[in-house]
Amino acid sequence: MSQRFDILIVGAGHGGAQAAIALRQRGFAGTLAIVGEEPDPPYERPPLSKDYLAGDTPFERIMIRPAAFWAEREVAMLTGMRVNAVDAAAHRVTLSGGETIDYGKLIWATGGHPRRLTLSGHDLVGVHGVRSREDVDRMIGELATTTEVVVIGGGYIGLEAAAVLTKLGKHVTVLEALDRVLARVAGEPLSRFYEAEHRAHGVDVRLGCSVECIEETDGRATGVRLATGEVLPAQMVIVGIGIIPAVEPLIAAGAAGGNGVAVDEHCRTSLPDIYAIGDCAAHSNAFADGATIRLESVQNANDQATLVAKAITGEPEAYKAVPWFWSNQYDLRLQTVGLSIGHDDAVVRGDIASRSFSIVYLRQGRVIALDCVNAVKDYVQGRALVVAGAKVDPERLADASVPLKELLAPA
């Protein structure tokens, strides 16, 4: 006989965990369960490529809540299970083992899976994505026999892993297909800064690189062959080329979407009583000039989860949270607020050589985002400029001696 829950949350990451927490905090007393593919209770993802990989933070310290928390709040934790199919009309999901679960409302918080290489050698021992504890545990288990690492992809995950592995004494090469790292998420000044920082720490950063295959011996990766024919020796290959949103069962059930599942301002999908949140939710975002985007951030997952909890408990509101993000590499703390998508000007504030500066992004003269490197005050004060879409003279923005809070015109 099928189990039934008033609310079934699919996905045990930040969004799924926060949805359950927010529902209980708001007094929801019905039956509630979280289905997660992994055997562990919900844990934080960002530390995986940073402190957890470095061995500085044990797993217990990255758990979102202690294991007992979920039992105390009567949240059934169905771990090690995957939803293979959704029957929206019957309000039922089918698990990978064939079992079914009925639900009153469904919250889809599955995030995504690492995009894999399609070339020869992509599935060898020693080739890793960085998305789960299991991924990183495998990497940690191979560190003792690894001296050379090739990181494919110059995004945040790849650069964070490169920084940690360099600090662990490995020789690291980063391969980026485009002409700069972070090309999809940041302006050129920030890209060039991080390229220089990684090179200064001994990382071999190669731009405009195309990979032909991963070479092997006895099923284990031994090197990366470039399109030029050069082979880079590597006992470990890390692939950080983005994620594929895990929405196949919803799309198969008839939900609108493609690159993610489409949701409205209340995170409702086109299917009855089904919400979607986090990395997999394609939504119209005011900070992207209304464009439909997916936001891969803890902030977005948590804020959308809280929004859904409000909707379910009778206090719906539209999603309008300010996007923010952070990244730690070496002794550099990058904090981002807003979205630089579509910027037509970028103002450097402060001296990049000092390793404490900000880049302010403008679109049609209005502030839309800031990237702040070791510049906490700019990050905190710049948020108001982003929210207001403030028009500020670029010369004043560039003057680091003027606090950003002084540049916000009175209402």
Contacts in CASP RR format, 6 or more apart in sequence:
PFRMAT RR
TARGET T0000
AUTHOR 0000-0000-0000
METHOD contacts of the structure
MODEL  1
MSQRFDILIVGAGHGGAQAAIALRQRGFAGTLAIVGEEPDPPYERPPLSK
DYLAGDTPFERIMIRPAAFWAEREVAMLTGMRVNAVDAAAHRVTLSGGET
IDYGKLIWATGGHPRRLTLSGHDLVGVHGVRSREDVDRMIGELATTTEVV
VIGGGYIGLEAAAVLTKLGKHVTVLEALDRVLARVAGEPLSRFYEAEHRA
HGVDVRLGCSVECIEETDGRATGVRLATGEVLPAQMVIVGIGIIPAVEPL
IAAGAAGGNGVAVDEHCRTSLPDIYAIGDCAAHSNAFADGATIRLESVQN
ANDQATLVAKAITGEPEAYKAVPWFWSNQYDLRLQTVGLSIGHDDAVVRG
DIASRSFSIVYLRQGRVIALDCVNAVKDYVQGRALVVAGAKVDPERLADA
SVPLKELLAPA
2 92 0 8 1.000
2 99 0 8 1.000
2 100 0 8 1.000
2 101 0 8 1.000
2 102 0 8 1.000
3 33 0 8 1.000
3 99 0 8 1.000
3 100 0 8 1.000
3 101 0 8 1.000
3 102 0 8 1.000
4 31 0 8 1.000
4 101 0 8 1.000
4 102 0 8 1.000
4 103 0 8 1.000
4 104 0 8 1.000
5 31 0 8 1.000
5 32 0 8 1.000
5 33 0 8 1.000
5 76 0 8 1.000
5 101 0 8 1.000
5 102 0 8 1.000
5 103 0 8 1.000
5 104 0 8 1.000
6 30 0 8 1.000
6 31 0 8 1.000
6 32 0 8 1.000
6 103 0 8 1.000
6 104 0 8 1.000
6 105 0 8 1.000
7 23 0 8 1.000
7 28 0 8 1.000
7 30 0 8 1.000
7 31 0 8 1.000
7 32 0 8 1.000
7 33 0 8 1.000
7 103 0 8 1.000
7 104 0 8 1.000
7 105 0 8 1.000
7 106 0 8 1.000
7 107 0 8 1.000
7 312 0 8 1.000
8 33 0 8 1.000
8 35 0 8 1.000
8 93 0 8 1.000
8 101 0 8 1.000
8 103 0 8 1.000
8 104 0 8 1.000
8 105 0 8 1.000
8 106 0 8 1.000
8 107 0 8 1.000
9 16 0 8 1.000
9 19 0 8 1.000
9 20 0 8 1.000
9 32 0 8 1.000
9 33 0 8 1.000
9 34 0 8 1.000
9 35 0 8 1.000
9 106 0 8 1.000
9 107 0 8 1.000
9 109 0 8 1.000
10 35 0 8 1.000
10 36 0 8 1.000
10 83 0 8 1.000
10 93 0 8 1.000
10 106 0 8 1.000
10 107 0 8 1.000
10 108 0 8 1.000
10 109 0 8 1.000
10 110 0 8 1.000
11 34 0 8 1.000
11 35 0 8 1.000
11 36 0 8 1.000
11 37 0 8 1.000
11 108 0 8 1.000
11 109 0 8 1.000
11 110 0 8 1.000
11 111 0 8 1.000
12 34 0 8 1.000
12 35 0 8 1.000
12 36 0 8 1.000
12 37 0 8 1.000
12 38 0 8 1.000
12 40 0 8 1.000
12 41 0 8 1.000
12 42 0 8 1.000
12 77 0 8 1.000
12 79 0 8 1.000
13 42 0 8 1.000
13 43 0 8 1.000
13 45 0 8 1.000
13 64 0 8 1.000
13 109 0 8 1.000
13 111 0 8 1.000
13 301 0 8 1.000
14 42 0 8 1.000
14 44 0 8 1.000
14 45 0 8 1.000
14 64 0 8 1.000
14 278 0 8 1.000
14 298 0 8 1.000
14 301 0 8 1.000
14 302 0 8 1.000
14 305 0 8 1.000
15 109 0 8 1.000
15 277 0 8 1.000
15 278 0 8 1.000
15 301 0 8 1.000
15 302 0 8 1.000
15 304 0 8 1.000
15 305 0 8 1.000
16 34 0 8 1.000
16 42 0 8 1.000
16 107 0 8 1.000
16 109 0 8 1.000
16 277 0 8 1.000
16 301 0 8 1.000
16 305 0 8 1.000
17 34 0 8 1.000
17 42 0 8 1.000
17 64 0 8 1.000
17 65 0 8 1.000
17 305 0 8 1.000
18 301 0 8 1.000
18 302 0 8 1.000
18 305 0 8 1.000
18 306 0 8 1.000
19 107 0 8 1.000
19 109 0 8 1.000
19 277 0 8 1.000
19 305 0 8 1.000
19 306 0 8 1.000
19 308 0 8 1.000
19 309 0 8 1.000
20 32 0 8 1.000
20 34 0 8 1.000
20 70 0 8 1.000
20 73 0 8 1.000
20 75 0 8 1.000
21 65 0 8 1.000
21 73 0 8 1.000
22 305 0 8 1.000
22 306 0 8 1.000
22 308 0 8 1.000
22 309 0 8 1.000
22 310 0 8 1.000
23 32 0 8 1.000
23 309 0 8 1.000
23 312 0 8 1.000
23 313 0 8 1.000
24 32 0 8 1.000
24 73 0 8 1.000
24 75 0 8 1.000
25 309 0 8 1.000
26 309 0 8 1.000
26 310 0 8 1.000
26 313 0 8 1.000
26 315 0 8 1.000
27 313 0 8 1.000
28 309 0 8 1.000
28 312 0 8 1.000
28 313 0 8 1.000
31 74 0 8 1.000
31 76 0 8 1.000
32 74 0 8 1.000
32 75 0 8 1.000
32 76 0 8 1.000
33 75 0 8 1.000
33 76 0 8 1.000
33 77 0 8 1.000
33 78 0 8 1.000
33 101 0 8 1.000
34 42 0 8 1.000
34 70 0 8 1.000
34 75 0 8 1.000
34 76 0 8 1.000
34 77 0 8 1.000
34 78 0 8 1.000
35 78 0 8 1.000
35 81 0 8 1.000
35 82 0 8 1.000
35 83 0 8 1.000
35 93 0 8 1.000
35 95 0 8 1.000
35 101 0 8 1.000
36 78 0 8 1.000
36 79 0 8 1.000
36 80 0 8 1.000
36 81 0 8 1.000
36 82 0 8 1.000
37 80 0 8 1.000
37 81 0 8 1.000
37 82 0 8 1.000
38 79 0 8 1.000
38 80 0 8 1.000
38 132 0 8 1.000
38 133 0 8 1.000
38 134 0 8 1.000
39 79 0 8 1.000
39 80 0 8 1.000
40 59 0 8 1.000
40 63 0 8 1.000
40 79 0 8 1.000
40 133 0 8 1.000
41 63 0 8 1.000
41 64 0 8 1.000
41 65 0 8 1.000
41 67 0 8 1.000
41 70 0 8 1.000
41 77 0 8 1.000
41 79 0 8 1.000
42 63 0 8 1.000
42 64 0 8 1.000
42 65 0 8 1.000
43 59 0 8 1.000
43 62 0 8 1.000
43 63 0 8 1.000
43 64 0 8 1.000
43 133 0 8 1.000
44 62 0 8 1.000
44 63 0 8 1.000
44 64 0 8 1.000
44 298 0 8 1.000
45 131 0 8 1.000
45 298 0 8 1.000
46 298 0 8 1.000
46 326 0 8 1.000
47 57 0 8 1.000
47 62 0 8 1.000
48 62 0 8 1.000
48 130 0 8 1.000
48 131 0 8 1.000
48 132 0 8 1.000
48 133 0 8 1.000
48 135 0 8 1.000
48 136 0 8 1.000
49 130 0 8 1.000
49 136 0 8 1.000
49 157 0 8 1.000
49 158 0 8 1.000
49 160 0 8 1.000
49 161 0 8 1.000
49 164 0 8 1.000
50 160 0 8 1.000
50 164 0 8 1.000
50 328 0 8 1.000
51 57 0 8 1.000
51 62 0 8 1.000
52 59 0 8 1.000
52 62 0 8 1.000
52 133 0 8 1.000
52 136 0 8 1.000
53 130 0 8 1.000
53 136 0 8 1.000
53 139 0 8 1.000
53 140 0 8 1.000
53 161 0 8 1.000
53 164 0 8 1.000
53 165 0 8 1.000
54 164 0 8 1.000
54 167 0 8 1.000
54 168 0 8 1.000
55 140 0 8 1.000
59 133 0 8 1.000
70 76 0 8 1.000
70 77 0 8 1.000
71 77 0 8 1.000
78 101 0 8 1.000
81 95 0 8 1.000
81 96 0 8 1.000
81 97 0 8 1.000
82 95 0 8 1.000
82 96 0 8 1.000
83 93 0 8 1.000
83 94 0 8 1.000
83 95 0 8 1.000
83 96 0 8 1.000
83 110 0 8 1.000
83 249 0 8 1.000
84 94 0 8 1.000
84 95 0 8 1.000
84 96 0 8 1.000
84 97 0 8 1.000
84 98 0 8 1.000
84 249 0 8 1.000
85 93 0 8 1.000
85 94 0 8 1.000
85 249 0 8 1.000
85 252 0 8 1.000
85 253 0 8 1.000
86 92 0 8 1.000
86 93 0 8 1.000
86 94 0 8 1.000
86 106 0 8 1.000
86 249 0 8 1.000
86 250 0 8 1.000
86 252 0 8 1.000
86 253 0 8 1.000
86 271 0 8 1.000
86 274 0 8 1.000
87 93 0 8 1.000
87 94 0 8 1.000
87 253 0 8 1.000
88 253 0 8 1.000
88 254 0 8 1.000
88 255 0 8 1.000
88 271 0 8 1.000
88 272 0 8 1.000
88 273 0 8 1.000
88 274 0 8 1.000
90 102 0 8 1.000
91 102 0 8 1.000
91 103 0 8 1.000
91 104 0 8 1.000
91 106 0 8 1.000
91 273 0 8 1.000
92 100 0 8 1.000
92 101 0 8 1.000
92 102 0 8 1.000
92 103 0 8 1.000
93 100 0 8 1.000
93 101 0 8 1.000
93 103 0 8 1.000
93 106 0 8 1.000
93 249 0 8 1.000
94 100 0 8 1.000
95 101 0 8 1.000
103 273 0 8 1.000
104 273 0 8 1.000
105 273 0 8 1.000
105 274 0 8 1.000
105 275 0 8 1.000
105 312 0 8 1.000
106 273 0 8 1.000
106 274 0 8 1.000
106 275 0 8 1.000
107 274 0 8 1.000
107 275 0 8 1.000
107 276 0 8 1.000
107 277 0 8 1.000
107 305 0 8 1.000
107 308 0 8 1.000
108 247 0 8 1.000
108 250 0 8 1.000
108 261 0 8 1.000
108 269 0 8 1.000
108 274 0 8 1.000
108 275 0 8 1.000
108 276 0 8 1.000
108 277 0 8 1.000
108 280 0 8 1.000
108 281 0 8 1.000
109 276 0 8 1.000
109 277 0 8 1.000
109 278 0 8 1.000
109 280 0 8 1.000
109 301 0 8 1.000
109 305 0 8 1.000
110 245 0 8 1.000
110 246 0 8 1.000
110 247 0 8 1.000
110 280 0 8 1.000
111 243 0 8 1.000
111 245 0 8 1.000
111 246 0 8 1.000
111 278 0 8 1.000
111 279 0 8 1.000
111 280 0 8 1.000
112 131 0 8 1.000
112 243 0 8 1.000
112 244 0 8 1.000
112 245 0 8 1.000
112 246 0 8 1.000
112 279 0 8 1.000
112 280 0 8 1.000
113 131 0 8 1.000
113 243 0 8 1.000
113 244 0 8 1.000
113 246 0 8 1.000
114 129 0 8 1.000
114 130 0 8 1.000
114 131 0 8 1.000
114 135 0 8 1.000
114 239 0 8 1.000
114 240 0 8 1.000
114 241 0 8 1.000
114 242 0 8 1.000
114 243 0 8 1.000
114 244 0 8 1.000
115 239 0 8 1.000
115 240 0 8 1.000
115 241 0 8 1.000
115 242 0 8 1.000
115 243 0 8 1.000
115 244 0 8 1.000
116 122 0 8 1.000
116 123 0 8 1.000
116 239 0 8 1.000
117 127 0 8 1.000
117 152 0 8 1.000
117 211 0 8 1.000
117 214 0 8 1.000
117 239 0 8 1.000
117 241 0 8 1.000
119 211 0 8 1.000
119 212 0 8 1.000
119 213 0 8 1.000
119 214 0 8 1.000
120 213 0 8 1.000
120 214 0 8 1.000
121 127 0 8 1.000
121 213 0 8 1.000
121 214 0 8 1.000
121 215 0 8 1.000
121 216 0 8 1.000
121 221 0 8 1.000
122 214 0 8 1.000
122 239 0 8 1.000
124 214 0 8 1.000
124 216 0 8 1.000
124 219 0 8 1.000
124 220 0 8 1.000
124 221 0 8 1.000
124 237 0 8 1.000
125 219 0 8 1.000
125 220 0 8 1.000
125 221 0 8 1.000
126 138 0 8 1.000
126 142 0 8 1.000
126 220 0 8 1.000
126 221 0 8 1.000
126 235 0 8 1.000
126 236 0 8 1.000
126 237 0 8 1.000
127 214 0 8 1.000
127 221 0 8 1.000
127 237 0 8 1.000
127 239 0 8 1.000
128 135 0 8 1.000
128 138 0 8 1.000
128 139 0 8 1.000
128 236 0 8 1.000
128 237 0 8 1.000
128 238 0 8 1.000
128 239 0 8 1.000
129 135 0 8 1.000
129 238 0 8 1.000
129 239 0 8 1.000
129 240 0 8 1.000
130 136 0 8 1.000
130 139 0 8 1.000
130 157 0 8 1.000
130 158 0 8 1.000
130 161 0 8 1.000
130 238 0 8 1.000
130 240 0 8 1.000
131 243 0 8 1.000
139 236 0 8 1.000
139 238 0 8 1.000
142 235 0 8 1.000
142 236 0 8 1.000
143 168 0 8 1.000
143 170 0 8 1.000
143 236 0 8 1.000
145 235 0 8 1.000
146 170 0 8 1.000
146 235 0 8 1.000
146 236 0 8 1.000
147 170 0 8 1.000
147 171 0 8 1.000
147 235 0 8 1.000
148 170 0 8 1.000
148 171 0 8 1.000
148 172 0 8 1.000
148 173 0 8 1.000
148 232 0 8 1.000
148 233 0 8 1.000
148 234 0 8 1.000
148 235 0 8 1.000
148 236 0 8 1.000
149 162 0 8 1.000
149 165 0 8 1.000
149 170 0 8 1.000
149 171 0 8 1.000
149 172 0 8 1.000
149 173 0 8 1.000
149 234 0 8 1.000
149 235 0 8 1.000
149 236 0 8 1.000
149 237 0 8 1.000
149 238 0 8 1.000
150 172 0 8 1.000
150 173 0 8 1.000
150 174 0 8 1.000
150 175 0 8 1.000
150 223 0 8 1.000
150 224 0 8 1.000
150 232 0 8 1.000
150 234 0 8 1.000
150 236 0 8 1.000
150 237 0 8 1.000
150 238 0 8 1.000
151 158 0 8 1.000
151 159 0 8 1.000
151 161 0 8 1.000
151 162 0 8 1.000
151 172 0 8 1.000
151 173 0 8 1.000
151 174 0 8 1.000
151 175 0 8 1.000
151 237 0 8 1.000
151 238 0 8 1.000
151 240 0 8 1.000
152 175 0 8 1.000
152 211 0 8 1.000
152 224 0 8 1.000
152 237 0 8 1.000
152 238 0 8 1.000
152 239 0 8 1.000
152 240 0 8 1.000
152 241 0 8 1.000
153 174 0 8 1.000
153 175 0 8 1.000
153 176 0 8 1.000
153 177 0 8 1.000
153 239 0 8 1.000
153 240 0 8 1.000
153 241 0 8 1.000
154 174 0 8 1.000
154 175 0 8 1.000
154 176 0 8 1.000
154 181 0 8 1.000
154 182 0 8 1.000
154 240 0 8 1.000
155 176 0 8 1.000
155 181 0 8 1.000
155 182 0 8 1.000
155 184 0 8 1.000
155 185 0 8 1.000
155 240 0 8 1.000
156 182 0 8 1.000
156 185 0 8 1.000
156 327 0 8 1.000
157 240 0 8 1.000
157 242 0 8 1.000
158 174 0 8 1.000
158 238 0 8 1.000
158 240 0 8 1.000
159 174 0 8 1.000
159 181 0 8 1.000
159 182 0 8 1.000
159 194 0 8 1.000
159 198 0 8 1.000
159 327 0 8 1.000
159 329 0 8 1.000
160 327 0 8 1.000
160 328 0 8 1.000
160 329 0 8 1.000
161 238 0 8 1.000
162 172 0 8 1.000
162 174 0 8 1.000
162 198 0 8 1.000
162 203 0 8 1.000
163 198 0 8 1.000
163 201 0 8 1.000
163 203 0 8 1.000
163 328 0 8 1.000
163 329 0 8 1.000
163 330 0 8 1.000
165 172 0 8 1.000
166 172 0 8 1.000
166 198 0 8 1.000
166 201 0 8 1.000
166 202 0 8 1.000
166 203 0 8 1.000
167 330 0 8 1.000
170 236 0 8 1.000
171 204 0 8 1.000
172 202 0 8 1.000
172 203 0 8 1.000
172 204 0 8 1.000
173 203 0 8 1.000
173 204 0 8 1.000
173 205 0 8 1.000
173 206 0 8 1.000
173 232 0 8 1.000
173 234 0 8 1.000
174 181 0 8 1.000
174 198 0 8 1.000
174 203 0 8 1.000
174 204 0 8 1.000
174 205 0 8 1.000
174 206 0 8 1.000
175 206 0 8 1.000
175 209 0 8 1.000
175 211 0 8 1.000
175 224 0 8 1.000
175 226 0 8 1.000
176 183 0 8 1.000
176 205 0 8 1.000
176 206 0 8 1.000
176 207 0 8 1.000
176 208 0 8 1.000
176 209 0 8 1.000
177 208 0 8 1.000
177 209 0 8 1.000
177 210 0 8 1.000
178 184 0 8 1.000
178 207 0 8 1.000
178 208 0 8 1.000
179 207 0 8 1.000
179 208 0 8 1.000
180 188 0 8 1.000
180 191 0 8 1.000
180 192 0 8 1.000
180 195 0 8 1.000
180 207 0 8 1.000
181 191 0 8 1.000
181 194 0 8 1.000
181 195 0 8 1.000
181 198 0 8 1.000
181 205 0 8 1.000
181 207 0 8 1.000
182 190 0 8 1.000
182 191 0 8 1.000
182 194 0 8 1.000
183 191 0 8 1.000
185 340 0 8 1.000
186 340 0 8 1.000
186 359 0 8 1.000
186 371 0 8 1.000
187 340 0 8 1.000
187 343 0 8 1.000
187 346 0 8 1.000
187 359 0 8 1.000
187 361 0 8 1.000
187 371 0 8 1.000
188 346 0 8 1.000
189 346 0 8 1.000
189 348 0 8 1.000
189 352 0 8 1.000
189 359 0 8 1.000
190 334 0 8 1.000
190 359 0 8 1.000
190 371 0 8 1.000
190 373 0 8 1.000
193 352 0 8 1.000
193 373 0 8 1.000
194 329 0 8 1.000
195 205 0 8 1.000
195 207 0 8 1.000
197 329 0 8 1.000
197 330 0 8 1.000
197 332 0 8 1.000
197 355 0 8 1.000
198 205 0 8 1.000
198 329 0 8 1.000
199 205 0 8 1.000
201 330 0 8 1.000
209 226 0 8 1.000
209 227 0 8 1.000
210 226 0 8 1.000
210 227 0 8 1.000
211 224 0 8 1.000
211 225 0 8 1.000
211 226 0 8 1.000
211 227 0 8 1.000
212 225 0 8 1.000
212 226 0 8 1.000
212 227 0 8 1.000
212 229 0 8 1.000
213 224 0 8 1.000
213 225 0 8 1.000
214 221 0 8 1.000
214 223 0 8 1.000
214 224 0 8 1.000
214 225 0 8 1.000
214 237 0 8 1.000
215 221 0 8 1.000
215 222 0 8 1.000
215 223 0 8 1.000
215 224 0 8 1.000
215 225 0 8 1.000
215 231 0 8 1.000
216 222 0 8 1.000
220 235 0 8 1.000
221 234 0 8 1.000
221 235 0 8 1.000
221 236 0 8 1.000
221 237 0 8 1.000
222 233 0 8 1.000
222 234 0 8 1.000
222 235 0 8 1.000
223 231 0 8 1.000
223 232 0 8 1.000
223 233 0 8 1.000
223 234 0 8 1.000
223 237 0 8 1.000
224 231 0 8 1.000
224 232 0 8 1.000
224 234 0 8 1.000
224 237 0 8 1.000
225 231 0 8 1.000
225 232 0 8 1.000
226 232 0 8 1.000
243 279 0 8 1.000
243 296 0 8 1.000
245 259 0 8 1.000
245 260 0 8 1.000
245 261 0 8 1.000
245 279 0 8 1.000
245 280 0 8 1.000
245 282 0 8 1.000
245 294 0 8 1.000
246 280 0 8 1.000
247 255 0 8 1.000
247 257 0 8 1.000
247 258 0 8 1.000
247 260 0 8 1.000
247 261 0 8 1.000
247 276 0 8 1.000
247 280 0 8 1.000
250 261 0 8 1.000
250 269 0 8 1.000
250 271 0 8 1.000
250 274 0 8 1.000
250 276 0 8 1.000
251 257 0 8 1.000
251 258 0 8 1.000
251 261 0 8 1.000
253 271 0 8 1.000
254 270 0 8 1.000
254 271 0 8 1.000
255 261 0 8 1.000
255 262 0 8 1.000
255 269 0 8 1.000
255 270 0 8 1.000
255 271 0 8 1.000
255 274 0 8 1.000
255 276 0 8 1.000
256 262 0 8 1.000
256 269 0 8 1.000
256 270 0 8 1.000
257 282 0 8 1.000
258 282 0 8 1.000
259 282 0 8 1.000
259 294 0 8 1.000
260 276 0 8 1.000
260 280 0 8 1.000
260 281 0 8 1.000
260 282 0 8 1.000
260 294 0 8 1.000
261 269 0 8 1.000
261 276 0 8 1.000
261 280 0 8 1.000
261 281 0 8 1.000
261 282 0 8 1.000
262 269 0 8 1.000
262 270 0 8 1.000
262 282 0 8 1.000
262 283 0 8 1.000
262 292 0 8 1.000
263 269 0 8 1.000
263 275 0 8 1.000
263 276 0 8 1.000
263 277 0 8 1.000
263 281 0 8 1.000
263 282 0 8 1.000
263 283 0 8 1.000
264 283 0 8 1.000
265 283 0 8 1.000
265 284 0 8 1.000
265 318 0 8 1.000
265 319 0 8 1.000
266 275 0 8 1.000
266 307 0 8 1.000
266 308 0 8 1.000
266 311 0 8 1.000
266 316 0 8 1.000
266 317 0 8 1.000
266 318 0 8 1.000
266 319 0 8 1.000
267 275 0 8 1.000
267 276 0 8 1.000
267 277 0 8 1.000
267 281 0 8 1.000
267 283 0 8 1.000
267 304 0 8 1.000
267 307 0 8 1.000
267 308 0 8 1.000
267 311 0 8 1.000
267 319 0 8 1.000
268 274 0 8 1.000
268 275 0 8 1.000
268 311 0 8 1.000
269 275 0 8 1.000
269 276 0 8 1.000
275 308 0 8 1.000
275 311 0 8 1.000
277 301 0 8 1.000
277 304 0 8 1.000
277 305 0 8 1.000
277 307 0 8 1.000
277 308 0 8 1.000
278 294 0 8 1.000
278 295 0 8 1.000
278 296 0 8 1.000
278 300 0 8 1.000
278 301 0 8 1.000
278 304 0 8 1.000
278 305 0 8 1.000
279 294 0 8 1.000
279 295 0 8 1.000
279 296 0 8 1.000
279 300 0 8 1.000
279 301 0 8 1.000
280 294 0 8 1.000
281 294 0 8 1.000
281 304 0 8 1.000
282 292 0 8 1.000
282 293 0 8 1.000
282 294 0 8 1.000
283 292 0 8 1.000
283 293 0 8 1.000
283 294 0 8 1.000
283 295 0 8 1.000
283 304 0 8 1.000
283 319 0 8 1.000
284 290 0 8 1.000
284 291 0 8 1.000
284 292 0 8 1.000
285 291 0 8 1.000
285 292 0 8 1.000
285 293 0 8 1.000
285 295 0 8 1.000
285 323 0 8 1.000
285 339 0 8 1.000
286 320 0 8 1.000
287 322 0 8 1.000
287 323 0 8 1.000
287 338 0 8 1.000
287 339 0 8 1.000
287 368 0 8 1.000
287 369 0 8 1.000
287 386 0 8 1.000
288 339 0 8 1.000
288 341 0 8 1.000
289 341 0 8 1.000
289 342 0 8 1.000
289 363 0 8 1.000
291 341 0 8 1.000
293 339 0 8 1.000
293 341 0 8 1.000
295 323 0 8 1.000
297 323 0 8 1.000
297 324 0 8 1.000
297 325 0 8 1.000
299 321 0 8 1.000
299 323 0 8 1.000
299 324 0 8 1.000
299 325 0 8 1.000
300 321 0 8 1.000
300 323 0 8 1.000
303 319 0 8 1.000
303 321 0 8 1.000
304 319 0 8 1.000
304 321 0 8 1.000
307 317 0 8 1.000
307 319 0 8 1.000
310 316 0 8 1.000
310 317 0 8 1.000
311 317 0 8 1.000
322 337 0 8 1.000
322 338 0 8 1.000
322 383 0 8 1.000
322 386 0 8 1.000
322 387 0 8 1.000
323 336 0 8 1.000
323 337 0 8 1.000
323 338 0 8 1.000
323 339 0 8 1.000
324 335 0 8 1.000
324 336 0 8 1.000
324 337 0 8 1.000
324 338 0 8 1.000
324 383 0 8 1.000
325 335 0 8 1.000
325 336 0 8 1.000
326 333 0 8 1.000
326 334 0 8 1.000
326 335 0 8 1.000
326 336 0 8 1.000
327 334 0 8 1.000
328 334 0 8 1.000
331 374 0 8 1.000
332 355 0 8 1.000
332 373 0 8 1.000
332 374 0 8 1.000
333 373 0 8 1.000
333 374 0 8 1.000
333 376 0 8 1.000
334 371 0 8 1.000
334 372 0 8 1.000
334 373 0 8 1.000
335 371 0 8 1.000
335 372 0 8 1.000
335 375 0 8 1.000
335 376 0 8 1.000
335 379 0 8 1.000
336 369 0 8 1.000
336 370 0 8 1.000
336 371 0 8 1.000
336 372 0 8 1.000
337 369 0 8 1.000
337 370 0 8 1.000
337 372 0 8 1.000
337 379 0 8 1.000
337 382 0 8 1.000
337 383 0 8 1.000
337 386 0 8 1.000
338 368 0 8 1.000
338 369 0 8 1.000
338 370 0 8 1.000
338 386 0 8 1.000
339 368 0 8 1.000
339 369 0 8 1.000
340 346 0 8 1.000
340 361 0 8 1.000
340 368 0 8 1.000
340 369 0 8 1.000
340 371 0 8 1.000
341 368 0 8 1.000
342 363 0 8 1.000
342 368 0 8 1.000
343 361 0 8 1.000
343 362 0 8 1.000
343 363 0 8 1.000
343 368 0 8 1.000
343 369 0 8 1.000
344 362 0 8 1.000
344 363 0 8 1.000
344 364 0 8 1.000
344 365 0 8 1.000
345 361 0 8 1.000
345 362 0 8 1.000
345 363 0 8 1.000
345 365 0 8 1.000
345 394 0 8 1.000
346 359 0 8 1.000
346 360 0 8 1.000
346 361 0 8 1.000
346 362 0 8 1.000
347 359 0 8 1.000
347 360 0 8 1.000
347 361 0 8 1.000
347 362 0 8 1.000
347 394 0 8 1.000
347 397 0 8 1.000
347 398 0 8 1.000
348 357 0 8 1.000
348 358 0 8 1.000
348 359 0 8 1.000
348 398 0 8 1.000
349 357 0 8 1.000
349 358 0 8 1.000
349 359 0 8 1.000
349 360 0 8 1.000
349 375 0 8 1.000
349 378 0 8 1.000
349 397 0 8 1.000
349 398 0 8 1.000
349 399 0 8 1.000
349 400 0 8 1.000
350 356 0 8 1.000
350 357 0 8 1.000
350 358 0 8 1.000
350 398 0 8 1.000
350 400 0 8 1.000
351 357 0 8 1.000
351 400 0 8 1.000
355 373 0 8 1.000
355 374 0 8 1.000
356 373 0 8 1.000
356 374 0 8 1.000
356 375 0 8 1.000
357 372 0 8 1.000
357 373 0 8 1.000
357 374 0 8 1.000
357 375 0 8 1.000
357 400 0 8 1.000
358 370 0 8 1.000
358 371 0 8 1.000
358 372 0 8 1.000
358 373 0 8 1.000
358 375 0 8 1.000
358 378 0 8 1.000
358 379 0 8 1.000
358 400 0 8 1.000
359 370 0 8 1.000
359 371 0 8 1.000
360 367 0 8 1.000
360 369 0 8 1.000
360 370 0 8 1.000
360 385 0 8 1.000
360 397 0 8 1.000
361 367 0 8 1.000
361 368 0 8 1.000
361 369 0 8 1.000
361 370 0 8 1.000
361 371 0 8 1.000
362 368 0 8 1.000
362 394 0 8 1.000
365 391 0 8 1.000
365 392 0 8 1.000
365 394 0 8 1.000
366 389 0 8 1.000
366 390 0 8 1.000
366 391 0 8 1.000
367 382 0 8 1.000
367 385 0 8 1.000
367 386 0 8 1.000
367 388 0 8 1.000
367 389 0 8 1.000
367 390 0 8 1.000
367 391 0 8 1.000
367 392 0 8 1.000
367 397 0 8 1.000
368 386 0 8 1.000
368 389 0 8 1.000
369 386 0 8 1.000
370 378 0 8 1.000
370 379 0 8 1.000
370 382 0 8 1.000
370 385 0 8 1.000
370 386 0 8 1.000
372 378 0 8 1.000
372 379 0 8 1.000
377 403 0 8 1.000
377 404 0 8 1.000
378 404 0 8 1.000
381 403 0 8 1.000
381 404 0 8 1.000
381 405 0 8 1.000
382 404 0 8 1.000
382 405 0 8 1.000
384 390 0 8 1.000
384 404 0 8 1.000
384 405 0 8 1.000
384 408 0 8 1.000
385 392 0 8 1.000
385 404 0 8 1.000
385 407 0 8 1.000
385 408 0 8 1.000
388 408 0 8 1.000
390 407 0 8 1.000
390 408 0 8 1.000
390 409 0 8 1.000
391 409 0 8 1.000
392 407 0 8 1.000
396 402 0 8 1.000
396 407 0 8 1.000
397 404 0 8 1.000
397 407 0 8 1.000
END
